[in-house]
Amino acid sequence: MITLSLIGSLLSSSMILFTIFYGLYKNYHDRVMRYYAYFALWGFGILFTMFLTYAFQNDLDLTIVNRITQASTVLSFSALFAMSLVFPKTGNIIPFWVIAISLTPAYIIAYICIFTDLTITAAYFKGDKFIREYRFFYTVYLSVAFGYILLGIINFIRKYYSTDIALYRKQMRFVFIGTGIAMTFAAVFSIIMPRFFGYVDLYVLGPSIAGIIAISSLFYAIISYQMMDIRSAIHKTTMYTVISTAIFLPMFALVYLYDINIWGMKSIPLFIIAFVIVIIFMALSKYIQPIIDKAFKRKHYELQEYLDTFVREISNLRDIDELIKKTVSIIHNTFYLKTTYFLFYNNESRSYQLEYSMGDAPISPSLPRLSPIVRWFNRNQKIVTLDNVYIDEVSFAEVRDEFIQYFTTNNIVIMIPIYHRRVLAGILCLGEKDTLAAYKPDEIELLSFLSNETNINLSHAITYQEAKKEQMVQRTITVSSELLAKAVPKALPNITGLKFGAFYIPRQGGGIDYFDFIRPGMQGIGTIATDIAGIGMQSALYSVIMRSAFHTSLSDAHSSYSVIQKLNRVIHNYSQGKGILITAYYYYIDVRNMRLIYTNAGFPPMELYRVEKSDFSSLDTEGIPLGYDPTFNYGMGRTNILRGDIGILYSKALITSKNSRGEQFTLDHLRTIIKENRMKMPSDIATIIQDEFKAFMGISSPESDIVVIIFKAY
């Protein structure tokens, strides 16, 4: 029993320690995750001190070690109560000082346990039996510990019946089943049985098993956005059952060989045997789990093959309506959904309208082009689930109410954005399954794969339709090149205290994107970079219009806000708010005061390498693209620059275009190039970036035109 106690306490404390580090690594800024780590830390304290008690019976002061176990116990039970105050996440945040006051009695009891002999006067082994001598205050300690458990359970039950959010109720049910049973199990075998009945055989094994169950269930409920359905539960239960059975034989064999002292094994310290068992457990877990996964996820693999066939079928479709109908149909019938529909952008109504639906009809599906949901999708290109909206406090802080209202009004649980040339072209909306089962994580992964393929094929179909409307795409590119020749600077400016570098890579034929400089006097210079969607003469005309409007802004060059506001009004007046997507970034450098003033209109933020910190700052004011809203109030940022600082503006396609291997150039790669070549002239840095990008892309073309402008202060 001593050997099993050693193995159980070491294994469970190791698992708890892993969940602490993994949880904090995944989302340290999450308040609930930090409280979970606090709770798990004291659980680790209980089990690891129990391991030390049995591993070093003659080397440690067992009385002190056991008092630490007591302190960890009351602190872990109080931490569970603290968890009930902050989990699940709700709109009402309990102040830290309230939680601190509620934990004060636990810390007082913990202090008494460690530094006085009011609870335990002695702890020692008598033969193979662990003995503890109690005093009267131990009963007070028990009362406080169980009081915290009782308060935590009451608070969880209160929250369960007072919330209407299904996800929160699922999480709390999971906590009730796992944590509630486990904590009770641990308390009975580590506190009640030894104190009142003198039974200590399960003093360590009870809390060890309970610790694995409690910590794992709470960890899963907090960190997972998708609760397990019944099949996932069976899968996980079977997996751990088989693994436990698999390690029983080698564990029994080692214990048996140790007991009969074969090959002199009793000369090996007992804790080394425990470490060997833990290593065997981890090794068997690694190799047995994939086999069980494959057996239980047979339908997942079949579904993936089915979707692969569907992707091959739609790869040659160029009719947008047919492509949308086939996509909605395959997802609706494959996942057996209650409702599925597709929103597609309508240029005339300037909104996302219902294009096709199956199942229950949505109540209010349309979304205006400038709605918070559409803006969010344009900045965050990822699938959104209703659970994500409730749980992710950072990403959805400003749009949570809008998302929740849209989800609940139309009875959907997943929104999948579809893009064309980085602009939101449509949204695929999925309802609940007919079985009411949750979407499993592997199903979300498949939907993500399907979303990427739909993005590619729908973008191809839209491009094909646009090409047919323009008829002579190559001819319009030639005309646009002639127009654009009048809209780009022929040379980079030469100004005291600043040096510039730049390059331009058109996607095909002649380019469309526009960049330029204005210099109102000797004291400073203004620079603009734009990203204009589309190809052809219409897009090129926007470049010419931008150039004309930009050069009439000479008197306002020192105010980035005024320049961008003017360009926004000009583009809106020309297009009547129905034009193509145009993003821009303008900055002005006051050379005399080394002051940088900037405004962004949907362009990637400027990356400013600060020589003093040897690190980068991203300069952004988060404005919308030009021409959509003439009343939009663009922000203006200011910062000082020093000699040696390097600023770079770049088209988004520089870091998002993929080569033949599906790899992206990435912002980190761009920053590394600048940092490694920071001592060189900006023109040389621009040449190095251009050469490395072309080598990286190989035979692949960028997804759109690329403009890069670099300045360096001297």
Buried (B, 14 or more C-beta within 10 A) or exposed (E): BBBBBBBBBBBBBBBBBEBBEEBBEEBEEBBBBBBBBBBBBBBBBBBBBBBBBBBBBEEBEBBBBBBBBBBBBBBBBBBBBBBBBBBBBBEEEBEEEEBEEBBEBBBEBBEBBBEEBBBBEEBEBEEEEBBBEBEEBBEEBBEBBBBBBEBBBEBBEEBBEEBEBBBBBBBBBBBBEBBBBBBBBBBBBBBBBBBEEEEBBBBBBBBBBBBBBBBBBBBBBBBBBBBBBEEBEEBBEEBBEBBEEBBEEBBEEBBEBBEEEEEEEBEEEBBEBBBBBBEBBEEBBEEBBEEBEEEBBEEBEEBBEEBEEBBEEBEEBBEBEEBBBBBBBBBBEBBEBBBBBBBBBBEEEEBBBBBBBBBBEBEEBEBEBBBBBBBBBBEEBEBBBBBBBBBBBEBBEEBBEBBBEBBEEBBBBBBBBBBBBBEBBBBBBBBBBEEEBBBBEBBBEBBEBBBEBBBBBBBBBBBBEBBEEBEEBEEBBEBBBEBBEEBBEEEBBEBEBBBBBBBBBBBEBBBBBBBBBBBBEEEBBBBBBBBBBBBBBBBBBBBBBBBEBBEEBEEBBBBBBBBBBBBBBBBBEBBEBEBBBBBBBBBBBBBEEBBBBBBBBBBBBBBBBBBEEEEBBEBBBEBBBBBBBBEBEBBBBEBEBEEBBBBBBBBBBBBBBEBEEEEEBEBEBBBEBBEEBBEBBBBEBBBBBBEBBEEBBEEBEBBBBBBBBBBBBB
